[in-house]
Amino acid sequence: MNPLGDNLLPLLVLAIGGAMAAGNLLALIRPPEAPKGDDDLAAAPLTRSLVYIVLGIAASIWAIASIMS
């Protein structure tokens, strides 16, 4: 018996995947009002954000399927 629970890895993957998808989606929907420094971008890169959203959703689906089985 694991003291941290038997579903620890799927729960962590669900949390990270959900945060990755939600954070990048929100960065696309509502970019920052103004860059704070010289190295800051005005908006999130579209291709990279879409790839991260797809990866986050895939990880979340895998985690939910692992938890349900």
C-alpha positions as CSV (number, residue, x, y, z in Angstrom):
1,M,0.0,0.0,0.0
2,N,1.4,3.3,-1.1
3,P,1.0,6.1,1.5
4,L,0.7,8.7,-1.3
5,G,-2.1,6.8,-3.1
6,D,-2.2,4.3,-5.9
7,N,-3.1,7.0,-8.5
8,L,-0.4,9.5,-7.7
9,L,1.3,9.5,-11.2
10,P,-2.0,9.8,-13.2
11,L,-3.1,12.6,-10.8
12,L,0.2,14.5,-11.3
13,V,0.0,14.0,-15.1
14,L,-3.6,15.3,-15.0
15,A,-2.6,18.4,-13.1
16,I,0.3,19.2,-15.3
17,G,-1.5,18.5,-18.5
18,G,-4.5,20.5,-17.5
19,A,-2.3,23.4,-16.4
20,M,-0.3,23.3,-19.7
21,A,-3.5,23.3,-21.8
22,A,-5.3,26.0,-19.8
23,G,-2.3,28.3,-19.4
24,N,-1.5,28.3,-23.1
25,L,-5.1,28.7,-24.1
26,L,-5.5,31.7,-21.8
27,A,-2.2,33.1,-23.2
28,L,-3.7,33.0,-26.7
29,I,-7.1,34.4,-25.6
30,R,-5.8,37.2,-23.5
31,P,-2.2,38.2,-24.2
32,P,-0.5,40.7,-21.9
33,E,-1.4,44.3,-22.3
34,A,2.2,45.5,-22.8
35,P,5.6,43.8,-22.8
36,K,7.4,44.4,-19.5
37,G,10.9,44.2,-20.8
38,D,13.0,44.0,-24.0
39,D,12.9,40.2,-24.1
40,D,9.1,39.9,-23.5
41,L,6.9,39.0,-26.5
42,A,3.8,41.0,-27.3
43,A,1.8,37.8,-27.8
44,A,2.3,34.1,-27.3
45,P,3.6,32.2,-30.4
46,L,0.6,30.5,-32.1
47,T,2.2,27.3,-33.2
48,R,4.0,26.6,-30.0
49,S,0.9,27.4,-27.9
50,L,-1.3,25.1,-30.1
51,V,1.2,22.2,-29.8
52,Y,1.3,22.6,-26.0
53,I,-2.5,22.8,-25.8
54,V,-2.7,19.5,-27.8
55,L,-0.1,17.8,-25.6
56,G,-1.8,19.0,-22.4
57,I,-5.2,17.7,-23.6
58,A,-3.6,14.4,-24.6
59,A,-1.9,14.0,-21.2
60,S,-5.1,14.9,-19.4
61,I,-7.1,12.3,-21.4
62,W,-4.5,9.6,-20.7
63,A,-4.6,10.5,-17.0
64,I,-8.4,10.4,-16.8
65,A,-8.4,7.0,-18.6
66,S,-5.8,5.7,-16.2
67,I,-7.7,6.8,-13.2
68,M,-11.0,5.4,-14.5
69,S,-9.6,1.9,-15.2
